[in-house]
Every structure is written in structure tokens, then in C-alpha cells.
Amino acid sequence: HRADGHHAARFLPLAAQVTDTYEIEAPSPWRASRQTREVLTPLVSLLPSAVILSEGLFVWGWGERPFTVKSEGWFGGNTYAGGADKLGHLYSFYFQTKFYSWTMHNLGWSSKEAAFYGVLTAGAVGLSLELGDGFGPFGFSFEDLAADAVGIFLASFHANNETFSRFFALRWQFWPTREYYSASNPNRFDITSDYNGQTFYLSFKADGFESLRERWGAKY
């Protein structure tokens, strides 16, 4: 969410086709033993925050300054990227929550348990990012944290409400702008800094209609 591209948005995927048909009690494709699951779960939950902490300390300059809080505003003309970075935060944590839930589900947890761990893991990542930013050049942002929380809530609500999930989904699209490819652009390898090339969608899906559900592509 700065001119050099805010790192929190780096978790945005290039292709934004999230698993939107994640059913409430769908069977897990692979069920680990209880012992294996209990060993892997804390590792999977803590690994993202550990990676962020490492990159923050060695790349983003965390720990170089005293803790600061910065008010960034929301969607105003005088805010960075007009607030587009907040949509980036929202979608990033929507996607992360879905991904972590899917991962936990594949470890053998029930869908509801997996959704809980997904929320917990994504929440830890968001809080780690902002607390780390507080000790770096960006500063702690309540607005970023709020956008993260909205994304996590929407993913959780989406996963636990089958009717809603069949009709609606969040989507993200990236189509690079000419400025992105410019040799003078210091961020031409960072797609998240090209906000003019990003589009966020609230998709209405044909999957919600039972008569269309079996048709190819309806779930998207």
C-alpha cells in the first residue's frame, strides 16, 4: 500500500479462482492419522507467520524503528491508490483463509474444524504483518487490519453458508497496464503495485440454481 508496493498484498494470487464449492461437510480427499494431523496442524498454522517474520526482519526493515501507528484513511482522493490497497488486503485474506481452510481439510479435519483453523491462521498472519509494520517504515495501520478482518469474515461466512457460496464469490483479476511494463517502473516485477491493472469482482454464479448446477462452468 505504498508506491513501492505493500508486502501484505503479495499474498494475492495471479489467478483468482478460489475453491468456492467448499461444502460444509464434504469428505476430505485425504485423511491423515490423528497423530500425524496433530503434529502437522500447528506447523501449518505457524509457518506463514514465521515466514513473514523472517522476511520482515531481513527484507522489510522491521525492528529498525520504534513502534508507530499511522492513519491511512480509506477510499479518498488523498489516500494511497485511492484505497485500492484496502481491497487488496480484503481479497488477500479472503483467499488466504480459503486456502488455509482447504489445507486443514486435506489434513483430515472436518469442514467446520478446518474453517476454524483457516480463520485462526489467516488472523495470525494479518496481526503479525501489522505488528511488524509498526516497527518498520510503514507503521501499524488499523485500516489494513480492518480490511484483513473483513476478508477473513467473508471467507468464513462463505464457507459455512452453502446457499450463499453457491450464488456468490469474490474474484480478482490482473491485467498489466502499459505503465507496469515500463522500464522506469521500479515495481515491474510486483503485480500488486499495479492497481490500475487490478479488478475486484463480486460474482453471481449459476451454481445457485439447481437446474443449472450440473452444467459445465456453473460453479464459477
Secondary structure, DSSP 4 states (H G I P E B T S, - for coil): --TT--GGGGG--SS--------TTPPPSS---HHHHHHHHHHHHHHHHHHHHHHHHHTS-TTSS---B----SS-TTSGGGGHHHHHHHHHHHHHHHHHHHHHHHTT--HHHHHHHHHHHHHHHHHHHHHHHHTSSS-B-HHHHHHHHHHHHHHHHHHT-HHHHHHEEEEEEE---HHHH-TT-TTTT-GGG-GGGEEEEEEE-GGGSGGGTTSTTTT-
